[in-house]
Structure formats: C-alpha cells, structure tokens
Amino acid sequence: MLQPGGELAGGRVPRHFRQLPCAVIPGPWPGRHLAGLPLTVLSRRCLEEEPFVEIVPYPHPALRWKAKPVSQIDAALRSTVREMFDLMYEARGIGLAATQVALPIRLFVVNPTADPDETEEEFVFINPEIVRRKGQVVGEEGCLSLPGLYGDVTRAEEVVIEAFDLDGQGFEMKLDDLAARVVQHETDHLDGILFTDRMRQEGTSERVDLKLPKFVSVYEQARRDGLVSSDESIKARIDEMVRSGRIPEDYADCDTYRGSFPSLSEA
Ligand SMILES: [Zn+2]
C-alpha cells in the first residue's frame, strides 16, 4: 500500500535503465497517425471495444490536469499500467503519462527501446519526483498526444528522480541522455505541461504554434464523430477509481475534468 506523501525508501536502481545508450533515440520519434489523431483511438473504436484507457489527443482537457498522487497499488492499477504499456507500443512511443490516457494520477510508464519484447526496459514511475537537476541540453521531442509534431526543448542534462514501482517499493535513479529527457517530459505531463509549452517559454514555439490549430480542428471533428471519450465516460471512469480507493476521494469533487474544453482556444 502506498500512502500519499509517504517517505520514499530509495536505494534500488534498475541497472538497465542506467546503462541506456543514447543510440536508442529513434529520431524523429515515430508516431503512427492519421490526420493528427492516433490510430490507437480509431482502431479500438472501430472494433467497438470500450477500452479502459485510450490515448487522448491534444487539446483534450486531461492534458491540462494536475494529477494527484496514487494512494493505492492494486490489481486494477497494475492492469491499467499494462494497458498503458500496450497503448504506448501500439503508438510506437517510449513514454506515456496517466494524464495522456485521461487518468488524473501521478504515474507514467517508459520503455526507451519502444520494443515490447524488451520487457527488462519497462519502467513504471509512481508518484515521481525529480529531486535534482544538473546542466542543460537541447534535444528534439515528440509526444503521443501531438502525433507528428516535433521540436527542440531545453532540459536538464542529468536528473535524479525518486518514485515508487508497482510493488510499492521506493527507488531513486540518476539519469542522463534520453532517459533524463523522457522522465522530465513525462513528469511535466503530470502537471499539465506539454513540450510545446516549454518551447513557448523558450520563445521557440513559432513553428509548432502554427500547427496546433490543425490538431484542434481534427480533435473537434473526432469529438463530433464520437471517436474521443465523452466527458461523462471520463467522469464515470474517475468515479470508479475513487470508489475503488485508487485516487483520493476529494478528486470526485474536483472541477478539473468537468465542463468542457477551455484549452481549445489556447492554440
Ligand atoms: Zn508527451
């Protein structure tokens, strides 16, 4: 059982993650897409399945949520994590945050090889916190919520991150290169921050800003066509998580997922 705000035990550092060669950068980061909407959304809907999670594209409001700490690790959370890995592989990504599948919890998954057979490279970060940053480096990023869009972002060159794994075990990792970039990108997601926001802060977003309205119009059409979850189904999913104790009860009254889509106009 994980308690919010509890002390991290620290100590265990998965060896493989630390030894990542930077050569695994598959730049530009791949992402299958059709008119800006991830195929994962379309294909699952075409099969008339009701997946528990799906990758939500920009400008879905979930991408602006500030996620809450995970309060409990159970079988349901483990199966959600498995689904997140599967969606990430389908979309040929190397990292996926819970807010990207419209879950308001502080959790992300990473496999820097993007290869589902490389299970030893799968890492789950629960309630992650970047506790140290060192140096600065510019590198290209992409995002499964903005398929096909890439841009240079300045990140810390080295980070130390603390988190819990799926066994509820606290760990600490010192990361650099691609791994450091991925965990900074994914941690940002848990605070509702996209890489395009970082570019805007740096004054380098002119090119990506021109492309965002296209994502907005594709998204609006997808909502009209029922290809993106309704507010009601997202709320039902969150209520279920509150009922099962996986996220704090006060989240049921949180306004962040209610109403409609204030971020539509921000592009
Ligand atoms: Zn992203």
Boltz pocket constraint, residues with backbone or C-beta under 6 A from the ligand:
constraints:
  - pocket:
      binder: B
      contacts: [[A, 95], [A, 142], [A, 143], [A, 144], [A, 145], [A, 185], [A, 189]]
      max_distance: 6.0
